[in-house]
Amino acid sequence: MTTRLLGKVALVTGAASGIGRAIALRFLAEGASVLMADIDEAGLGALAHEGGEHADFIRCDVTVESDVEAAAQCAVQRFGGLDITVANAGKGTFGLITEHSLESWQEIIDLCLTGVFLTVKHAGRVIRDGGSIINIASLNAIQPAEGMVAYCTAKAGVAMLTRVAAMELGHRQIRVNTIAPGLVETNATSAFWMMPSIVDEFVENTTVGRFAQPNDIANMAVFLASDESSFVSASFFSVDGGATTKRYPDLPGAFARMAETPNS
């Protein structure tokens, strides 16, 4: 493994599992010190143990501003500064617009959009000049999906938030970019694997004929965190196997077929 992030300090939200976990481990392997933030303290503890002396963690609910501010400050206090921030925490839900509860809508907007705003806000205050902020969106930022109105809206907002943040922080040579994954096999997407036909649709609608693993996203994050991307900012990087060239799977149809299938 190379050391492209040697001496740098990173904060990664949603780090206890999935994409966030893969990014944190890759950053550590590339020489960074990493503060990992999540609400899953048990998962964080296991990850910090695996990461060794350059890893630490803090419980952080990204929808609570005081938690996010504390996480940013903790990175500085624990490791002496902050150079990289990955706003990764998020989740999705399903609900057609005419049936979508306000409570569910607000939950997704708060986590997937407001949580990113708070992370950029407080990291932006303490990150060193020349640093890198990476916001994790989704192919749903630009590709609509029936039944995912809150998630699509939140991720589209993340893409624009990134561009505004890049403008506002650019005078300090801070780069802000978006990574937009397609289907990634994680615990958070495990429900899709209960419906093999949906996974098949996702694969059919890529150009490379597969779904992603968390390390596929971590690879892009390492590039954007490193000095190799020193002239890259306000950009949107689809890591979706070419899925945006085709269509999104028919989720309402899949759920309807699942509901009609008798229990075995």
N, C-alpha and C positions, 0 to 999 in steps of 0.2 A: 504494500500500500504506500502511496505517496504521502507527502506532508504539505499539501497545498494550503492548509489553514493553520500552519504552525504558528503558535503564539497568539492566535486570535481567540476571542471569547464570544460564545454564542448563547442566545436564549431561544429555546424551542418550546412553543406551547402545544398542548395535545400530544405530549411526548411519550406517554406511557404505553402506547400501542400503535400498530399500523404504520402509516406514513411518517408520523412524528417520531416514532421509535427508530425507524430506519434512518431518518435524517440525523437524529442525535448520534446514533452509533457511527454513521459515516463521518460526521464532523469530528468525533473523537478519534477515529482511525486516521483522519487527515491531520491530526495534531492540535485540534482546537480544545479548549476547555468549554464545557457545556453545562449550563443551568437548564434543567428540564422541568417544565411546568405542566401540571395536569390536576384534575380533581381525584384521579385514581392514585392514591398515595402508595398502595401496595405495589402497583405496577411500576411506579416511579422508583421505589426503593430497590426493587429487583434490577431495574435498568441501571441505576446509579452504582449498584454493586458490580454489575457487569462492566460498567464504564471505567471503574477505577478512580484513582486520585484526581483526575481531571474532570470528574463528573459530580454534580450535586443536583439536588432537586428541591422544589418548593411546591406546596399545594396552591393551586391557582385556578379559580373560576373566572374565565375571561369575560364573563358578563358582569363581574363585580369590579368596579374601577379601582378600589383600594387594593384588591388582590393583584391586579395587573401592575399597578404602580410599585407594589412591594416586590414583585418578581423582577422588574427592571432594576430596581435599586439593589436587590440581592445579588444580581449578576455582577454589578460593579463592586459591591462590598466583598463578595467571595473571591472574585478573580481579578479585581483591579481595573475593570473597564468593561466595555461592551462594543463589539465590532459587527456582530451579525445577529439578526432577529428573524425568526421564522414564525409567522402567525398561521398556525396550522389547525388549531382546535375547531371542530365543527361536527355537524351530523346532518342527516337528511330525514325527511318524513314524506308520507304520501297522503294526498287529499286533493280532490277536484275543487276548483275555485268555489263552486256553488255549495259545496259541502264542507269546506275547510273552516275549522273553528278559528276564531280570533286568537285564542290562547295558543294553539299550535303554531299559527303564523308568527306570533310574537316571539315564541320560544326559538324558532329557527332564525328569525331576523336578529334577535339579541345575540345568539351564539355565533352565527356564521358571518354577520356583517358588523354589528356593534362590537363584538369581541375583537375583530380585526382592527377596527377603528381605535379601540382603547389600547391595543398592543402597539400599534404604530404611534399613537400619541405619546405614550409613556416611554417606549424605546427611543423614539425620536428625540426626546428631551436629553437622554443620557448617552446615546450611542456616539462613538468617536467619529470625528470627521473622516470621510472616506469609507464609512461603513456600508453595510448592505442589509436591506430589509426585504424579506421574501414573503409574499402573501400567497397562501394556498387557496386557489379558487376551485374551479371544476370546468370540464367541457360544457357544463350547463350554464356557465356564464355567457356563452354565445350560442348554445344549441338548446332550444326549448324542449321540455319533456312534459307530456300530459300527466297531471297528477303531482307535479313537483313545483308548484307555483312559488312557494315560500323559498325553497332551496335555490331555484333558478334565479329568482329576484335578488336574493342575498348575494349569490356568487357573482352576478352581473354588477352589483354594487361594489363588491371587492375589486373588480377589475378597474372601475372608474376611481375608486378611492386610491388605488395604487398610482394611477396617473397624476392625480392631484398631489399626493404625497411626494412623488418624484419631483414635481415642480417646486413645491415648497421647501424641500430639504436639499435640493440640488446645489444651492449656493455653498453647502458644506461638503460637497462631493459625495454625498450619501446617495446611493442608488436604491431605487425601490422597484421591484419587479413582481410579476404574477406568474405562478405556475398553475396550469389548469390540467389536472389529471383526468383521464378517462376512467374506465372501470379498473379498479385496483383490488386485488384479493386481500382483504383484511377482515378482522372481526366485525368492523362496522358495516361491511357489505355482505356479510355471511347470508343474509336473507335471500339474496339473489341466487345463491348456490342451492337453495331449497327449490328453486324453479329453473332447472337446467335449460329449458327453452329460452329463458331470458338471457342467460349467459351466452348461449349459442347465438342469439341475436346481436348481443354486444360484439362478439367475435366476428360475426359476419359483416358487421358494419364498421370494422376497422379495415385499413388497407394492408396491415401486416399480419392479420390472422391470429391474434392472441389478445388476452387481457394482460394487464400489467401486474407486476409485483412491486411492493413498496420501494425496493432498491432502484427501480426505474425512475421513480420520482426523486429519490435521494441523489441520484447521479446528476440531475439537473440542478438540484439545490446546491451541491458542492461547487459546480461551475459558477453559479450566481453569487455564492458566498465568497469565492476566491478572487484574487486580483486579476485573474484571466478575464473577468467580466467588467473591468474598470471603466469601460466606455458603453456599458449596457444599462439603461435605466428607462423606466416608464413602459416596459415591454411586457407582452403577454405571450407566455410560452405554453403551447398546447403539448402535453405529453399524453397523448390519447391514441397512439397507433393510427392516426389519420381518421379517427372517427367523425370529426367535424366535416369531412367531405361527404358523408353519407347521411344516415338518419338515426334518431334515437329509438330504442326498442319500444314496443307497445306495452307499457306497464299496465294501463287500465285493462287491456285485454287479457294480459297474463293473470292479473289478480282475479278477474271475473272467471276465467277458466279454472283457476285454483279453487275458488269458492264453489264451483259447480261439481268438482270432483268429489265423489263420496269418500268418506274416511275408510281406509283399508283395515 
